[in-house]
């Protein structure tokens, strides 16, 4: 169950950790699409910011999956900021021991917050949790200006900690040169590109996955 103390690396749990090169990249929309496509359980350990809605609520709405596919956050904080700061402002003590991966049937999609080096506490970064969890990481990257630097730095950070990178998902309008440059320099696998959608709903996400991704690229190891 959420909040169970982690006993170390991933306990034969199958799935992916979804993170981004920055905040508001689009990883929540991608998480909803991925959970829908592979029928996964979705879990966001820490929610910082609840207005106008939470990521959990958005993924429920966008994926169209049954309630059984969703787990409550272990920590829900009102202030939209880095989790460590939100928790301090609200007098909440985030216990890393409660942030182990939950045992679920089937695949698990775990969504981080912001980028890799967002602080969870004053002594713990999200990337440290990713290393402990042991799930392969899917990195969501913008296609807009600045993406090359942010993406390559993120890949380098994962490599330095020995964290498996499943691949990169680009989000936004087509930018063929930037996308190719990132993949060439990083050696990462390109998993596809999620374009900006005029409407966000279960049907549009399902069609976007069919049009721009391959299901066989997302088989949990």
PyMOL CGO cylinders between C-alpha atoms (Angstrom):
from pymol import cmd
from pymol.cgo import CYLINDER

trace = [
    CYLINDER, 0.00, 0.00, 0.00, 1.19, 3.59, -0.42, 0.3, 1, 1, 1, 1, 1, 1,
    CYLINDER, 1.19, 3.59, -0.42, 3.33, 4.69, 2.45, 0.3, 1, 1, 1, 1, 1, 1,
    CYLINDER, 3.33, 4.69, 2.45, 4.80, 1.25, 3.10, 0.3, 1, 1, 1, 1, 1, 1,
    CYLINDER, 4.80, 1.25, 3.10, 8.45, 1.55, 4.02, 0.3, 1, 1, 1, 1, 1, 1,
    CYLINDER, 8.45, 1.55, 4.02, 10.76, 0.75, 1.16, 0.3, 1, 1, 1, 1, 1, 1,
    CYLINDER, 10.76, 0.75, 1.16, 13.03, -2.19, 1.65, 0.3, 1, 1, 1, 1, 1, 1,
    CYLINDER, 13.03, -2.19, 1.65, 15.57, -0.98, -0.93, 0.3, 1, 1, 1, 1, 1, 1,
    CYLINDER, 15.57, -0.98, -0.93, 15.50, -1.34, -4.71, 0.3, 1, 1, 1, 1, 1, 1,
    CYLINDER, 15.50, -1.34, -4.71, 12.31, -2.21, -6.55, 0.3, 1, 1, 1, 1, 1, 1,
    CYLINDER, 12.31, -2.21, -6.55, 10.79, -5.42, -5.21, 0.3, 1, 1, 1, 1, 1, 1,
    CYLINDER, 10.79, -5.42, -5.21, 10.08, -7.07, -8.58, 0.3, 1, 1, 1, 1, 1, 1,
    CYLINDER, 10.08, -7.07, -8.58, 7.61, -4.30, -9.35, 0.3, 1, 1, 1, 1, 1, 1,
    CYLINDER, 7.61, -4.30, -9.35, 7.03, -3.73, -13.05, 0.3, 1, 1, 1, 1, 1, 1,
    CYLINDER, 7.03, -3.73, -13.05, 6.46, -0.33, -14.54, 0.3, 1, 1, 1, 1, 1, 1,
    CYLINDER, 6.46, -0.33, -14.54, 8.02, 3.06, -15.11, 0.3, 1, 1, 1, 1, 1, 1,
    CYLINDER, 8.02, 3.06, -15.11, 8.94, 6.25, -13.34, 0.3, 1, 1, 1, 1, 1, 1,
    CYLINDER, 8.94, 6.25, -13.34, 7.88, 9.29, -15.37, 0.3, 1, 1, 1, 1, 1, 1,
    CYLINDER, 7.88, 9.29, -15.37, 9.85, 12.49, -14.89, 0.3, 1, 1, 1, 1, 1, 1,
    CYLINDER, 9.85, 12.49, -14.89, 10.51, 15.66, -16.83, 0.3, 1, 1, 1, 1, 1, 1,
    CYLINDER, 10.51, 15.66, -16.83, 13.36, 17.95, -17.76, 0.3, 1, 1, 1, 1, 1, 1,
    CYLINDER, 13.36, 17.95, -17.76, 11.47, 20.79, -16.05, 0.3, 1, 1, 1, 1, 1, 1,
    CYLINDER, 11.47, 20.79, -16.05, 8.13, 21.63, -14.52, 0.3, 1, 1, 1, 1, 1, 1,
    CYLINDER, 8.13, 21.63, -14.52, 5.03, 21.88, -16.73, 0.3, 1, 1, 1, 1, 1, 1,
    CYLINDER, 5.03, 21.88, -16.73, 6.66, 19.83, -19.48, 0.3, 1, 1, 1, 1, 1, 1,
    CYLINDER, 6.66, 19.83, -19.48, 3.57, 17.69, -19.91, 0.3, 1, 1, 1, 1, 1, 1,
    CYLINDER, 3.57, 17.69, -19.91, 4.52, 14.59, -17.95, 0.3, 1, 1, 1, 1, 1, 1,
    CYLINDER, 4.52, 14.59, -17.95, 1.11, 14.36, -16.27, 0.3, 1, 1, 1, 1, 1, 1,
    CYLINDER, 1.11, 14.36, -16.27, -0.65, 14.21, -19.63, 0.3, 1, 1, 1, 1, 1, 1,
    CYLINDER, -0.65, 14.21, -19.63, 1.87, 11.64, -20.81, 0.3, 1, 1, 1, 1, 1, 1,
    CYLINDER, 1.87, 11.64, -20.81, 1.43, 9.64, -17.58, 0.3, 1, 1, 1, 1, 1, 1,
    CYLINDER, 1.43, 9.64, -17.58, -2.32, 9.55, -18.20, 0.3, 1, 1, 1, 1, 1, 1,
    CYLINDER, -2.32, 9.55, -18.20, -1.79, 8.39, -21.77, 0.3, 1, 1, 1, 1, 1, 1,
    CYLINDER, -1.79, 8.39, -21.77, 0.72, 5.73, -20.75, 0.3, 1, 1, 1, 1, 1, 1,
    CYLINDER, 0.72, 5.73, -20.75, -1.41, 4.40, -17.88, 0.3, 1, 1, 1, 1, 1, 1,
    CYLINDER, -1.41, 4.40, -17.88, -4.35, 4.17, -20.27, 0.3, 1, 1, 1, 1, 1, 1,
    CYLINDER, -4.35, 4.17, -20.27, -2.31, 2.43, -22.98, 0.3, 1, 1, 1, 1, 1, 1,
    CYLINDER, -2.31, 2.43, -22.98, -0.81, -0.29, -20.77, 0.3, 1, 1, 1, 1, 1, 1,
    CYLINDER, -0.81, -0.29, -20.77, -3.60, -0.51, -18.18, 0.3, 1, 1, 1, 1, 1, 1,
    CYLINDER, -3.60, -0.51, -18.18, -1.29, 0.52, -15.36, 0.3, 1, 1, 1, 1, 1, 1,
    CYLINDER, -1.29, 0.52, -15.36, -1.89, 1.70, -11.83, 0.3, 1, 1, 1, 1, 1, 1,
    CYLINDER, -1.89, 1.70, -11.83, -0.99, 5.37, -11.36, 0.3, 1, 1, 1, 1, 1, 1,
    CYLINDER, -0.99, 5.37, -11.36, 0.74, 6.71, -8.27, 0.3, 1, 1, 1, 1, 1, 1,
    CYLINDER, 0.74, 6.71, -8.27, 2.08, 10.19, -7.46, 0.3, 1, 1, 1, 1, 1, 1,
    CYLINDER, 2.08, 10.19, -7.46, 3.77, 9.97, -4.04, 0.3, 1, 1, 1, 1, 1, 1,
    CYLINDER, 3.77, 9.97, -4.04, 3.80, 13.71, -3.32, 0.3, 1, 1, 1, 1, 1, 1,
    CYLINDER, 3.80, 13.71, -3.32, 1.38, 16.32, -4.61, 0.3, 1, 1, 1, 1, 1, 1,
    CYLINDER, 1.38, 16.32, -4.61, 2.40, 19.93, -4.03, 0.3, 1, 1, 1, 1, 1, 1,
    CYLINDER, 2.40, 19.93, -4.03, -0.39, 22.25, -5.17, 0.3, 1, 1, 1, 1, 1, 1,
    CYLINDER, -0.39, 22.25, -5.17, -4.07, 21.33, -5.27, 0.3, 1, 1, 1, 1, 1, 1,
    CYLINDER, -4.07, 21.33, -5.27, -5.56, 24.23, -7.25, 0.3, 1, 1, 1, 1, 1, 1,
    CYLINDER, -5.56, 24.23, -7.25, -7.20, 24.09, -9.75, 0.3, 1, 1, 1, 1, 1, 1,
    CYLINDER, -7.20, 24.09, -9.75, -6.80, 20.31, -9.45, 0.3, 1, 1, 1, 1, 1, 1,
    CYLINDER, -6.80, 20.31, -9.45, -4.31, 17.64, -8.51, 0.3, 1, 1, 1, 1, 1, 1,
    CYLINDER, -4.31, 17.64, -8.51, -2.31, 15.50, -10.93, 0.3, 1, 1, 1, 1, 1, 1,
    CYLINDER, -2.31, 15.50, -10.93, -4.15, 12.46, -9.63, 0.3, 1, 1, 1, 1, 1, 1,
    CYLINDER, -4.15, 12.46, -9.63, -7.50, 14.04, -10.50, 0.3, 1, 1, 1, 1, 1, 1,
    CYLINDER, -7.50, 14.04, -10.50, -6.21, 15.05, -13.93, 0.3, 1, 1, 1, 1, 1, 1,
    CYLINDER, -6.21, 15.05, -13.93, -4.91, 11.56, -14.72, 0.3, 1, 1, 1, 1, 1, 1,
    CYLINDER, -4.91, 11.56, -14.72, -8.21, 10.03, -13.64, 0.3, 1, 1, 1, 1, 1, 1,
    CYLINDER, -8.21, 10.03, -13.64, -10.09, 12.38, -15.95, 0.3, 1, 1, 1, 1, 1, 1,
    CYLINDER, -10.09, 12.38, -15.95, -7.72, 12.09, -18.90, 0.3, 1, 1, 1, 1, 1, 1,
    CYLINDER, -7.72, 12.09, -18.90, -7.12, 8.35, -18.81, 0.3, 1, 1, 1, 1, 1, 1,
    CYLINDER, -7.12, 8.35, -18.81, -10.71, 7.24, -18.27, 0.3, 1, 1, 1, 1, 1, 1,
    CYLINDER, -10.71, 7.24, -18.27, -9.45, 4.29, -16.23, 0.3, 1, 1, 1, 1, 1, 1,
    CYLINDER, -9.45, 4.29, -16.23, -11.46, 2.74, -13.42, 0.3, 1, 1, 1, 1, 1, 1,
    CYLINDER, -11.46, 2.74, -13.42, -10.94, 3.92, -9.84, 0.3, 1, 1, 1, 1, 1, 1,
    CYLINDER, -10.94, 3.92, -9.84, -9.04, 0.71, -9.05, 0.3, 1, 1, 1, 1, 1, 1,
    CYLINDER, -9.04, 0.71, -9.05, -6.15, 1.99, -11.22, 0.3, 1, 1, 1, 1, 1, 1,
    CYLINDER, -6.15, 1.99, -11.22, -5.35, 4.86, -8.86, 0.3, 1, 1, 1, 1, 1, 1,
    CYLINDER, -5.35, 4.86, -8.86, -3.61, 5.16, -5.53, 0.3, 1, 1, 1, 1, 1, 1,
    CYLINDER, -3.61, 5.16, -5.53, -3.86, 8.15, -3.19, 0.3, 1, 1, 1, 1, 1, 1,
    CYLINDER, -3.86, 8.15, -3.19, -0.87, 10.39, -2.66, 0.3, 1, 1, 1, 1, 1, 1,
    CYLINDER, -0.87, 10.39, -2.66, 1.23, 9.66, 0.40, 0.3, 1, 1, 1, 1, 1, 1,
    CYLINDER, 1.23, 9.66, 0.40, 1.61, 13.40, 0.94, 0.3, 1, 1, 1, 1, 1, 1,
    CYLINDER, 1.61, 13.40, 0.94, -0.78, 16.06, -0.36, 0.3, 1, 1, 1, 1, 1, 1,
    CYLINDER, -0.78, 16.06, -0.36, 0.44, 19.63, 0.13, 0.3, 1, 1, 1, 1, 1, 1,
    CYLINDER, 0.44, 19.63, 0.13, -1.53, 22.75, -0.75, 0.3, 1, 1, 1, 1, 1, 1,
    CYLINDER, -1.53, 22.75, -0.75, 1.30, 25.12, -1.67, 0.3, 1, 1, 1, 1, 1, 1,
    CYLINDER, 1.30, 25.12, -1.67, 2.41, 24.82, -5.33, 0.3, 1, 1, 1, 1, 1, 1,
    CYLINDER, 2.41, 24.82, -5.33, 6.16, 24.72, -4.79, 0.3, 1, 1, 1, 1, 1, 1,
    CYLINDER, 6.16, 24.72, -4.79, 8.99, 22.26, -4.39, 0.3, 1, 1, 1, 1, 1, 1,
    CYLINDER, 8.99, 22.26, -4.39, 7.81, 19.51, -2.00, 0.3, 1, 1, 1, 1, 1, 1,
    CYLINDER, 7.81, 19.51, -2.00, 10.48, 20.29, 0.59, 0.3, 1, 1, 1, 1, 1, 1,
    CYLINDER, 10.48, 20.29, 0.59, 9.41, 23.94, 0.80, 0.3, 1, 1, 1, 1, 1, 1,
    CYLINDER, 9.41, 23.94, 0.80, 5.69, 23.21, 0.68, 0.3, 1, 1, 1, 1, 1, 1,
    CYLINDER, 5.69, 23.21, 0.68, 6.08, 20.72, 3.52, 0.3, 1, 1, 1, 1, 1, 1,
    CYLINDER, 6.08, 20.72, 3.52, 8.09, 23.16, 5.64, 0.3, 1, 1, 1, 1, 1, 1,
    CYLINDER, 8.09, 23.16, 5.64, 5.54, 25.92, 5.13, 0.3, 1, 1, 1, 1, 1, 1,
    CYLINDER, 5.54, 25.92, 5.13, 2.71, 23.60, 6.16, 0.3, 1, 1, 1, 1, 1, 1,
    CYLINDER, 2.71, 23.60, 6.16, 4.50, 22.01, 9.10, 0.3, 1, 1, 1, 1, 1, 1,
    CYLINDER, 4.50, 22.01, 9.10, 4.65, 18.59, 7.46, 0.3, 1, 1, 1, 1, 1, 1,
    CYLINDER, 4.65, 18.59, 7.46, 7.60, 16.27, 8.02, 0.3, 1, 1, 1, 1, 1, 1,
    CYLINDER, 7.60, 16.27, 8.02, 8.13, 14.17, 4.89, 0.3, 1, 1, 1, 1, 1, 1,
    CYLINDER, 8.13, 14.17, 4.89, 9.38, 10.75, 5.94, 0.3, 1, 1, 1, 1, 1, 1,
    CYLINDER, 9.38, 10.75, 5.94, 11.39, 9.10, 3.12, 0.3, 1, 1, 1, 1, 1, 1,
    CYLINDER, 11.39, 9.10, 3.12, 10.58, 5.75, 4.69, 0.3, 1, 1, 1, 1, 1, 1,
    CYLINDER, 10.58, 5.75, 4.69, 6.96, 6.20, 3.63, 0.3, 1, 1, 1, 1, 1, 1,
    CYLINDER, 6.96, 6.20, 3.63, 7.86, 6.72, -0.01, 0.3, 1, 1, 1, 1, 1, 1,
    CYLINDER, 7.86, 6.72, -0.01, 8.59, 3.15, -1.02, 0.3, 1, 1, 1, 1, 1, 1,
    CYLINDER, 8.59, 3.15, -1.02, 6.85, 1.75, -4.06, 0.3, 1, 1, 1, 1, 1, 1,
    CYLINDER, 6.85, 1.75, -4.06, 3.42, 0.21, -3.47, 0.3, 1, 1, 1, 1, 1, 1,
    CYLINDER, 3.42, 0.21, -3.47, 2.72, -3.42, -4.31, 0.3, 1, 1, 1, 1, 1, 1,
    CYLINDER, 2.72, -3.42, -4.31, 0.19, -3.55, -7.13, 0.3, 1, 1, 1, 1, 1, 1,
    CYLINDER, 0.19, -3.55, -7.13, -1.13, -6.10, -9.56, 0.3, 1, 1, 1, 1, 1, 1,
    CYLINDER, -1.13, -6.10, -9.56, 0.19, -5.39, -13.04, 0.3, 1, 1, 1, 1, 1, 1,
    CYLINDER, 0.19, -5.39, -13.04, 2.20, -2.40, -14.16, 0.3, 1, 1, 1, 1, 1, 1,
    CYLINDER, 2.20, -2.40, -14.16, 2.83, 0.76, -12.16, 0.3, 1, 1, 1, 1, 1, 1,
    CYLINDER, 2.83, 0.76, -12.16, 3.30, 4.30, -13.48, 0.3, 1, 1, 1, 1, 1, 1,
    CYLINDER, 3.30, 4.30, -13.48, 4.90, 6.57, -10.87, 0.3, 1, 1, 1, 1, 1, 1,
    CYLINDER, 4.90, 6.57, -10.87, 5.02, 10.29, -11.54, 0.3, 1, 1, 1, 1, 1, 1,
    CYLINDER, 5.02, 10.29, -11.54, 7.63, 12.55, -9.99, 0.3, 1, 1, 1, 1, 1, 1,
    CYLINDER, 7.63, 12.55, -9.99, 7.42, 16.31, -9.50, 0.3, 1, 1, 1, 1, 1, 1,
    CYLINDER, 7.42, 16.31, -9.50, 9.15, 18.82, -11.75, 0.3, 1, 1, 1, 1, 1, 1,
    CYLINDER, 9.15, 18.82, -11.75, 12.60, 17.62, -12.80, 0.3, 1, 1, 1, 1, 1, 1,
    CYLINDER, 12.60, 17.62, -12.80, 15.09, 15.10, -11.49, 0.3, 1, 1, 1, 1, 1, 1,
    CYLINDER, 15.09, 15.10, -11.49, 16.74, 17.29, -8.87, 0.3, 1, 1, 1, 1, 1, 1,
    CYLINDER, 16.74, 17.29, -8.87, 13.64, 18.69, -7.21, 0.3, 1, 1, 1, 1, 1, 1,
    CYLINDER, 13.64, 18.69, -7.21, 14.15, 18.40, -3.43, 0.3, 1, 1, 1, 1, 1, 1,
    CYLINDER, 14.15, 18.40, -3.43, 11.83, 16.08, -1.53, 0.3, 1, 1, 1, 1, 1, 1,
    CYLINDER, 11.83, 16.08, -1.53, 13.42, 17.12, 1.77, 0.3, 1, 1, 1, 1, 1, 1,
    CYLINDER, 13.42, 17.12, 1.77, 16.49, 19.19, 2.64, 0.3, 1, 1, 1, 1, 1, 1,
    CYLINDER, 16.49, 19.19, 2.64, 18.55, 16.01, 2.27, 0.3, 1, 1, 1, 1, 1, 1,
    CYLINDER, 18.55, 16.01, 2.27, 16.79, 14.06, -0.45, 0.3, 1, 1, 1, 1, 1, 1,
    CYLINDER, 16.79, 14.06, -0.45, 16.22, 14.71, -4.16, 0.3, 1, 1, 1, 1, 1, 1,
    CYLINDER, 16.22, 14.71, -4.16, 13.69, 13.00, -6.38, 0.3, 1, 1, 1, 1, 1, 1,
    CYLINDER, 13.69, 13.00, -6.38, 16.50, 11.42, -8.35, 0.3, 1, 1, 1, 1, 1, 1,
    CYLINDER, 16.50, 11.42, -8.35, 17.62, 9.71, -5.12, 0.3, 1, 1, 1, 1, 1, 1,
    CYLINDER, 17.62, 9.71, -5.12, 14.15, 8.16, -4.83, 0.3, 1, 1, 1, 1, 1, 1,
    CYLINDER, 14.15, 8.16, -4.83, 14.31, 7.07, -8.47, 0.3, 1, 1, 1, 1, 1, 1,
    CYLINDER, 14.31, 7.07, -8.47, 17.58, 5.26, -7.78, 0.3, 1, 1, 1, 1, 1, 1,
    CYLINDER, 17.58, 5.26, -7.78, 16.06, 3.52, -4.75, 0.3, 1, 1, 1, 1, 1, 1,
    CYLINDER, 16.06, 3.52, -4.75, 12.90, 2.49, -6.59, 0.3, 1, 1, 1, 1, 1, 1,
    CYLINDER, 12.90, 2.49, -6.59, 14.82, 0.87, -9.42, 0.3, 1, 1, 1, 1, 1, 1,
    CYLINDER, 14.82, 0.87, -9.42, 12.15, 1.37, -12.07, 0.3, 1, 1, 1, 1, 1, 1,
    CYLINDER, 12.15, 1.37, -12.07, 13.26, 2.39, -15.56, 0.3, 1, 1, 1, 1, 1, 1,
    CYLINDER, 13.26, 2.39, -15.56, 12.78, 6.11, -16.12, 0.3, 1, 1, 1, 1, 1, 1,
    CYLINDER, 12.78, 6.11, -16.12, 10.90, 7.75, -18.97, 0.3, 1, 1, 1, 1, 1, 1,
    CYLINDER, 10.90, 7.75, -18.97, 12.13, 11.30, -19.45, 0.3, 1, 1, 1, 1, 1, 1,
    CYLINDER, 12.13, 11.30, -19.45, 9.62, 13.81, -20.84, 0.3, 1, 1, 1, 1, 1, 1,
    CYLINDER, 9.62, 13.81, -20.84, 11.33, 16.64, -22.73, 0.3, 1, 1, 1, 1, 1, 1,
    CYLINDER, 11.33, 16.64, -22.73, 10.03, 19.75, -24.41, 0.3, 1, 1, 1, 1, 1, 1,
    CYLINDER, 10.03, 19.75, -24.41, 10.65, 20.33, -28.09, 0.3, 1, 1, 1, 1, 1, 1,
    CYLINDER, 10.65, 20.33, -28.09, 10.91, 24.11, -27.53, 0.3, 1, 1, 1, 1, 1, 1,
    CYLINDER, 10.91, 24.11, -27.53, 14.03, 26.25, -27.24, 0.3, 1, 1, 1, 1, 1, 1,
    CYLINDER, 14.03, 26.25, -27.24, 16.32, 25.16, -24.41, 0.3, 1, 1, 1, 1, 1, 1,
    CYLINDER, 16.32, 25.16, -24.41, 15.40, 21.50, -24.57, 0.3, 1, 1, 1, 1, 1, 1,
    CYLINDER, 15.40, 21.50, -24.57, 18.83, 20.28, -25.73, 0.3, 1, 1, 1, 1, 1, 1,
    CYLINDER, 18.83, 20.28, -25.73, 20.64, 21.56, -22.65, 0.3, 1, 1, 1, 1, 1, 1,
    CYLINDER, 20.64, 21.56, -22.65, 17.95, 20.51, -20.17, 0.3, 1, 1, 1, 1, 1, 1,
    CYLINDER, 17.95, 20.51, -20.17, 17.57, 17.07, -21.72, 0.3, 1, 1, 1, 1, 1, 1,
    CYLINDER, 17.57, 17.07, -21.72, 21.28, 16.25, -21.93, 0.3, 1, 1, 1, 1, 1, 1,
    CYLINDER, 21.28, 16.25, -21.93, 21.87, 17.39, -18.35, 0.3, 1, 1, 1, 1, 1, 1,
    CYLINDER, 21.87, 17.39, -18.35, 18.99, 15.20, -17.18, 0.3, 1, 1, 1, 1, 1, 1,
    CYLINDER, 18.99, 15.20, -17.18, 20.33, 12.16, -19.01, 0.3, 1, 1, 1, 1, 1, 1,
    CYLINDER, 20.33, 12.16, -19.01, 23.80, 12.79, -17.58, 0.3, 1, 1, 1, 1, 1, 1,
    CYLINDER, 23.80, 12.79, -17.58, 22.38, 12.96, -14.05, 0.3, 1, 1, 1, 1, 1, 1,
    CYLINDER, 22.38, 12.96, -14.05, 20.62, 9.61, -14.51, 0.3, 1, 1, 1, 1, 1, 1,
    CYLINDER, 20.62, 9.61, -14.51, 23.79, 8.00, -15.87, 0.3, 1, 1, 1, 1, 1, 1,
    CYLINDER, 23.79, 8.00, -15.87, 25.88, 9.26, -12.95, 0.3, 1, 1, 1, 1, 1, 1,
    CYLINDER, 25.88, 9.26, -12.95, 23.57, 7.48, -10.51, 0.3, 1, 1, 1, 1, 1, 1,
    CYLINDER, 23.57, 7.48, -10.51, 23.29, 4.31, -12.58, 0.3, 1, 1, 1, 1, 1, 1,
    CYLINDER, 23.29, 4.31, -12.58, 19.55, 4.77, -13.15, 0.3, 1, 1, 1, 1, 1, 1,
    CYLINDER, 19.55, 4.77, -13.15, 18.16, 2.97, -16.19, 0.3, 1, 1, 1, 1, 1, 1,
    CYLINDER, 18.16, 2.97, -16.19, 16.70, 5.36, -18.77, 0.3, 1, 1, 1, 1, 1, 1,
    CYLINDER, 16.70, 5.36, -18.77, 13.97, 3.61, -20.72, 0.3, 1, 1, 1, 1, 1, 1,
    CYLINDER, 13.97, 3.61, -20.72, 13.85, 6.43, -23.24, 0.3, 1, 1, 1, 1, 1, 1,
    CYLINDER, 13.85, 6.43, -23.24, 12.85, 9.98, -24.01, 0.3, 1, 1, 1, 1, 1, 1,
    CYLINDER, 12.85, 9.98, -24.01, 9.38, 11.21, -24.92, 0.3, 1, 1, 1, 1, 1, 1,
    CYLINDER, 9.38, 11.21, -24.92, 9.26, 14.57, -26.66, 0.3, 1, 1, 1, 1, 1, 1,
    CYLINDER, 9.26, 14.57, -26.66, 6.28, 16.81, -26.02, 0.3, 1, 1, 1, 1, 1, 1,
    CYLINDER, 6.28, 16.81, -26.02, 5.27, 19.67, -28.28, 0.3, 1, 1, 1, 1, 1, 1,
    CYLINDER, 5.27, 19.67, -28.28, 5.52, 20.68, -31.90, 0.3, 1, 1, 1, 1, 1, 1,
    CYLINDER, 5.52, 20.68, -31.90, 7.93, 18.80, -34.15, 0.3, 1, 1, 1, 1, 1, 1,
    CYLINDER, 7.93, 18.80, -34.15, 11.53, 19.98, -33.83, 0.3, 1, 1, 1, 1, 1, 1,
    CYLINDER, 11.53, 19.98, -33.83, 13.42, 17.34, -35.78, 0.3, 1, 1, 1, 1, 1, 1,
    CYLINDER, 13.42, 17.34, -35.78, 16.92, 18.75, -35.34, 0.3, 1, 1, 1, 1, 1, 1,
    CYLINDER, 16.92, 18.75, -35.34, 16.67, 19.26, -31.58, 0.3, 1, 1, 1, 1, 1, 1,
    CYLINDER, 16.67, 19.26, -31.58, 15.16, 15.83, -31.09, 0.3, 1, 1, 1, 1, 1, 1,
    CYLINDER, 15.16, 15.83, -31.09, 17.84, 14.14, -33.20, 0.3, 1, 1, 1, 1, 1, 1,
    CYLINDER, 17.84, 14.14, -33.20, 20.61, 16.11, -31.47, 0.3, 1, 1, 1, 1, 1, 1,
    CYLINDER, 20.61, 16.11, -31.47, 19.43, 15.04, -28.02, 0.3, 1, 1, 1, 1, 1, 1,
    CYLINDER, 19.43, 15.04, -28.02, 19.21, 11.39, -29.00, 0.3, 1, 1, 1, 1, 1, 1,
    CYLINDER, 19.21, 11.39, -29.00, 22.58, 11.43, -30.78, 0.3, 1, 1, 1, 1, 1, 1,
    CYLINDER, 22.58, 11.43, -30.78, 24.48, 13.00, -27.89, 0.3, 1, 1, 1, 1, 1, 1,
    CYLINDER, 24.48, 13.00, -27.89, 22.74, 11.05, -25.13, 0.3, 1, 1, 1, 1, 1, 1,
    CYLINDER, 22.74, 11.05, -25.13, 22.52, 7.66, -26.81, 0.3, 1, 1, 1, 1, 1, 1,
    CYLINDER, 22.52, 7.66, -26.81, 18.97, 7.42, -25.45, 0.3, 1, 1, 1, 1, 1, 1,
    CYLINDER, 18.97, 7.42, -25.45, 16.09, 5.82, -27.24, 0.3, 1, 1, 1, 1, 1, 1,
    CYLINDER, 16.09, 5.82, -27.24, 13.41, 8.04, -28.67, 0.3, 1, 1, 1, 1, 1, 1,
    CYLINDER, 13.41, 8.04, -28.67, 10.00, 6.70, -27.68, 0.3, 1, 1, 1, 1, 1, 1,
    CYLINDER, 10.00, 6.70, -27.68, 7.91, 9.12, -29.73, 0.3, 1, 1, 1, 1, 1, 1,
    CYLINDER, 7.91, 9.12, -29.73, 6.47, 12.61, -29.61, 0.3, 1, 1, 1, 1, 1, 1,
    CYLINDER, 6.47, 12.61, -29.61, 3.24, 13.74, -27.99, 0.3, 1, 1, 1, 1, 1, 1,
    CYLINDER, 3.24, 13.74, -27.99, 1.98, 16.75, -29.95, 0.3, 1, 1, 1, 1, 1, 1,
    CYLINDER, 1.98, 16.75, -29.95, 0.02, 19.57, -28.39, 0.3, 1, 1, 1, 1, 1, 1,
    CYLINDER, 0.02, 19.57, -28.39, -3.61, 18.48, -28.52, 0.3, 1, 1, 1, 1, 1, 1,
    CYLINDER, -3.61, 18.48, -28.52, -6.54, 20.80, -29.07, 0.3, 1, 1, 1, 1, 1, 1,
    CYLINDER, -6.54, 20.80, -29.07, -8.66, 18.70, -26.71, 0.3, 1, 1, 1, 1, 1, 1,
    CYLINDER, -8.66, 18.70, -26.71, -7.52, 16.61, -23.79, 0.3, 1, 1, 1, 1, 1, 1,
    CYLINDER, -7.52, 16.61, -23.79, -9.75, 13.64, -23.03, 0.3, 1, 1, 1, 1, 1, 1,
    CYLINDER, -9.75, 13.64, -23.03, -9.48, 9.83, -22.99, 0.3, 1, 1, 1, 1, 1, 1,
    CYLINDER, -9.48, 9.83, -22.99, -10.34, 9.57, -26.68, 0.3, 1, 1, 1, 1, 1, 1,
    CYLINDER, -10.34, 9.57, -26.68, -7.78, 12.14, -27.84, 0.3, 1, 1, 1, 1, 1, 1,
    CYLINDER, -7.78, 12.14, -27.84, -5.04, 10.56, -25.74, 0.3, 1, 1, 1, 1, 1, 1,
    CYLINDER, -5.04, 10.56, -25.74, -5.84, 7.11, -27.05, 0.3, 1, 1, 1, 1, 1, 1,
    CYLINDER, -5.84, 7.11, -27.05, -5.65, 8.38, -30.62, 0.3, 1, 1, 1, 1, 1, 1,
    CYLINDER, -5.65, 8.38, -30.62, -2.41, 10.25, -29.94, 0.3, 1, 1, 1, 1, 1, 1,
    CYLINDER, -2.41, 10.25, -29.94, -0.80, 7.11, -28.57, 0.3, 1, 1, 1, 1, 1, 1,
    CYLINDER, -0.80, 7.11, -28.57, -1.92, 5.12, -31.61, 0.3, 1, 1, 1, 1, 1, 1,
    CYLINDER, -1.92, 5.12, -31.61, -0.62, 7.77, -34.00, 0.3, 1, 1, 1, 1, 1, 1,
    CYLINDER, -0.62, 7.77, -34.00, 2.71, 8.61, -32.37, 0.3, 1, 1, 1, 1, 1, 1,
    CYLINDER, 2.71, 8.61, -32.37, 3.85, 5.69, -30.21, 0.3, 1, 1, 1, 1, 1, 1,
    CYLINDER, 3.85, 5.69, -30.21, 4.35, 1.93, -30.36, 0.3, 1, 1, 1, 1, 1, 1,
    CYLINDER, 4.35, 1.93, -30.36, 2.84, -0.20, -27.61, 0.3, 1, 1, 1, 1, 1, 1,
    CYLINDER, 2.84, -0.20, -27.61, 5.74, -2.66, -27.77, 0.3, 1, 1, 1, 1, 1, 1,
    CYLINDER, 5.74, -2.66, -27.77, 8.09, 0.13, -26.63, 0.3, 1, 1, 1, 1, 1, 1,
    CYLINDER, 8.09, 0.13, -26.63, 6.28, 0.29, -23.29, 0.3, 1, 1, 1, 1, 1, 1,
    CYLINDER, 6.28, 0.29, -23.29, 6.24, -3.30, -22.13, 0.3, 1, 1, 1, 1, 1, 1,
    CYLINDER, 6.24, -3.30, -22.13, 7.26, -3.16, -18.45, 0.3, 1, 1, 1, 1, 1, 1,
    CYLINDER, 7.26, -3.16, -18.45, 10.40, -5.14, -17.74, 0.3, 1, 1, 1, 1, 1, 1,
]
cmd.load_cgo(trace, "trace")
